[in-house]
Amino acid sequence: MSHIVIDARIRRSSTGRYVDRLVEHLQHVDTLNRYTVLVQPDDPWQPSAANFSRADSPYPQFSFNPLHQFGFARQLYRLEADLVNFPMNQQPLLYFKPVVTATMDMTMLRFTRAGRHSAFYHAIRMAAYRFLFWYSLKKSKAIITITKFVKSDVEQHYPFTKGRITVTYCASEPPLEGAAKQLASVRKPFIMHVGSPFPHKNIERLIEAFAILKSTHPRLQLVLAGKIEQYFEKLEKQTQTTRYAKDIIFTGFISDEELKWLYQNAEAYVLPSLSEGFGLPGLEAMAHGCPVVSSNATCLPEVYEEAAHYFNPESIEDMAEKIDEVISDSRLRKELIRKGYVQLKKYSWRRMAEQTLNVYKKAL
């Protein structure tokens, strides 16, 4: 029996679903090894299996502060783990025992975002991030990626990783529970997107494509769902002076019942992203019977295969044309919906956990 530690401090964040589902399903597939799951002190998570336990870790998920680096490394050493699984590349520099690293994608290295920081401070942070990214891959006994595209991407930029990477696909969630609830500001017909409009999400081009669509679909709305924060605020200000501002709906945070209604009633879910590691939102749309119109960038054709209608994300005209084809052709819409349900069956969180357990065994 080995002692495996899983860093799940990121569990409740928007990017934490991977490690959350990993921990959930490992409790069903591995009853032999002993696990310690690191969570934030205010995280309510509790284990459901006897061989799993929680340990509070008060250190920030992303920090280059020497006190945080030293403190987190000290906590890991005290746990006396045979193996530590990090679901991200940010790891304490002073921890030298065996680790497995999951690399979601390389988006942050290509599309940096300063946020509210100064350009100088952002440059320092990114230099540190790039070093930690390289260092985490260099020291890992094994590396996990969530698509073949990301595997190839990592190997191309870091050739020393070849032979150490295993691909374990993510999966979609079941359809949202509860009765669907319409938003007062939204009317049919509409197209939609869910998530923060970070630069690589390419929402500015989607808005421009929407303006083209309005010439042939004058009643169409564009619904952008997600918590209003810095990037949404900036985008909303930019669209206020556009001709079709009243038909671009920024919902802010919405309930599962409201999101369910959007998925079930949208003409299409549009994913214009320039870079993704897996593309879960498209699969979630498929789970609700919503046709997907997707960028052909990075891993998306690998994950969606024939279940999406693709466009060049750097061409506003091509984006508008492909969206128009889906919302104008009921036969194409029905075919995409059918293929979406088929595509969903190819992915399983339990299988992901089983494959990850095999990675642990090899690393140990």
C-alpha positions, 0 to 999 in steps of 0.5 A: 500500500502506498500513500498518495497525496492529491493537491485539490486546493483548486477544487472549487475554482472554475478550473477545478472540476478535473481534480474534483471528479478525479478525487470523487471517482478514485474513491470508487476505483482504488480501495488499496492505496492510502490517500490524503487530499489537500483542500483549502481550510474553508472547503466543505469536502469530506471523503466518502471512502475509508482509505481517503482523508482530508488535510487543510492547506492554507497556502494560495493556489498560485503564489511565488511568495517564499513563505508560501513556497517554503510552508507548502513544501514543509507540509508535503514533507510532513505528510511523508507521501510516496507520490504527490499528484499536482493538477497544475504546474504551479508547485513548490520549488523545494519539494523534491520527492516523486510527483505526477503533474497534470498539465491542462494546456499551454494557454497561459504561456501563449495568451498572458493577461496582466489583469489589474497588475502593472506591466512590469509586475506582470512580466516578473510573474510570467517569467516565474510562471514559465520557469515553474512550468518547465521545472514541474515537467522536468522533475515529474515522474509522470505527466498527464494531459487531457487531450492528445493535442496538449500532449503533442504541444508539450512534447514539441516545446519540452522534448524531454517529456517524451515517453512520460505523458499519458492522455486521460480525457475528461468528460461531461456532466449529466444534464443540469437538474431542476426545472428550467427557468427562463431569464427575463432579459432573454427571448428567442431566437438567441445564440449563446456562450458561457464563461469569462471572456479572457483574451483567448476566448475570442469573444470580441470576434464573436460580437463582430460576427453577431453584427453580421448575422443581424442583417439576415436574422434581425431578431437574434440575440447574443447571450453571454453568460457568466459572473461579471468581473473585470473582463466582462465589465470591459467587454460590456463597455465596449459594446454599449456604443455598438449598433446592436448593443440592446441585443447583446445580453450579459446575464451575470451569474445565473442559476443552474435552472437558468443555464439549463433553459439557455442550453435547451432553447438556444439556436446554437452554442458558439465556442470561438476560442483560440485555445482550449485544453479540452472544451467542456462547455461544448460537451455540456451544451451537447448534453442538453441537446444544444447544437455546437458551432465551434472554433477549429483551434487546438484540441476542439476538433479532437474532442468534438469530432463530427458533433460540431460545425467548425469555423476559423476563429480568426475569421469573423466572416467564416464564424458568421457563415458557420453560425448562420448555416446551423441556425438556418438549417433545421436538418443540420441542427438535428444532425448535430444534436444527434451526433452530440449525444453519441459523442458524449458516450465516448467520455467517462470520469470513471475511466479517467480515474482508472487511467490516472491510477495506472499512471500512479502505479507506474510512477510508484 
